[in-house]
């Protein structure tokens, strides 16, 4: 199966950033991981948890969009503050850092694997992400690296404070 050309930067970008950031993150002091907060009030541990949720939700969307009738009515965990509920319910702040960091790394490695194997015939299938608005599988994947980098930039800001 040929990889869509526009997916190459996503695959290569996420694959290159994971080891770079893992080595940067794995030995951070507890104060940096837990006490420093971004503009949304999230710690580095909570941002990493949100990124895990994003990888998981996107993996599920990719799978559903390859076999269900389009547009797929798939819950958008990020609307109406639900992503903050997910962070709170899973208690990422209290998770063992090594486990959380490993899950972050491996959930994204798996997402990259899933992206590599998307059937091109499914790229225009869409999911409803808000009332009256949908996103194609193609556009969702192309946008993923932007979202990934957005959160890495937040982490950088917190580390460099």
N, C-alpha and C positions, 0 to 999 in steps of 0.2 A: 504494500500500500504506500503510495507516495504521500509525503507530508506536504500539506499546503504551504507554499512559499512564505506566506505571511505569518505562519506559525513558527518558522525557524528562529526569529529573534526572541520569541517567547520561550521556546524550548532551550535555546542556548543561554539566554539571559538568566532564567531561573536556575538552570544547571550550574552556571558560573557563580552566581551570587550565593547559593546555598553554602558551599564550603568556605567561601570568604567570610560570610557572616557567622557561620557556626564557630569558626576559630576565634572570631572577635567576641562572640557572645558567651562562650562556654565558661570563661573564667571571670566573669564580671562579679564584682562584690555585691553582696546582698542589698546594700543601700541603693546602688545604681539600679538593680533589678526591681526592687520593691517600692522604694520611696519616691523616686522621681516620677512626675506625672506629666503627660502631654496636655494639650488644650481640651481634650475630652475627658481628662481625669484618669487616663489609663497608664498603668505602669508598663515597663518593658515586658514583663511576664504576661500581662493582659493583652498587649499588642500581639505578642507571639501566639497567644491563645486565639485571638481573633483571626490571625492569619491561618491557623490550623482549621478553624471553622470555615474560612473562605475556601481553602483547598478542598475540604470535604464536601461542601455544598456544590462547588464547581464540578467536582468529580461526579457527584450524583446527577447534576444537570446534564453533563455530557452523556452519561449513560442513558438517562431518560429520553433525551432528545434524539437518540439513535434508534429508538423502537416505538415511541409513543406518537400518536397523532399530534401534529403541530397546528396551532400553538399549544404548548404544554402549560397547564395551570399548575405551576410548581411554586411552593411557598418561597417568598423572598425573605430570608432571615434578617436582612439588613434594614428593612423598613420599620417605621414606627418604634424605633428604639429596641427592636428585638435583638440586634447583635449585642447590645449591652446586657440584655437579659441572659443571652447565651453565655457571655463571659461570667456573669454573676452566678448563674446556676452551676456551671462547671467548676467554679472556684479556682480558676487558673492562678490567682494570686497565691493560693496555698499549695499548688502542685509542686512536686519535686522538680527542680530546674533541669536536671539531666533527662528525666523522662519527658518533660515538656519540650525541651530542645530537640530531642530525638524524634518525637512525634512531629514536630514542625518540619524537620529535615525530611523524614520519610513520607509524610503526607504530600509534600511537594514533589518529591522524586516520583511518587506514584502518579500524581496528577500529570507530570511531564510524560510519563509512559502512556497514560490514557490519551493525552493530546496527540502523541505520535501516532496513535492507532485509530483516530477518528475517521470514519468513512466519509469520503468527500461528497457522497450523495446526500449526506445529512447536514451539510453546512448551512443551508438556508432555513432549516427548521428553527423554530423560535419558542421561547418560553415567555409567559406573561409575567413581567417583573413589577408591574404596577397597573392599576385600572386604566385601560385604554392604551397601554404601552407594552411593546414586546421587544426582545433582544434576540438576534439570531445566534446560533451556536458559533458561527464564524466570528461575529463581532465580540461575543463574550470572551472567546479565547484570545483574540487579538488584544483586547483591553486588559487581560490579566497581568501582564508585565507592568503596566502603568500602576495598577492597584498594588502589586507586590512592592514596587519601588516606593510608592507613597508611604507605606508602613515602614520600610527600611529607613527612609529619610526621617521619620518620626523617632525611630530607635536611635539613629545617629545623633539627632538633636538631644535626646535624653542622655546618651553616653557622654557627649561633649560638654554638658553643662558644668 
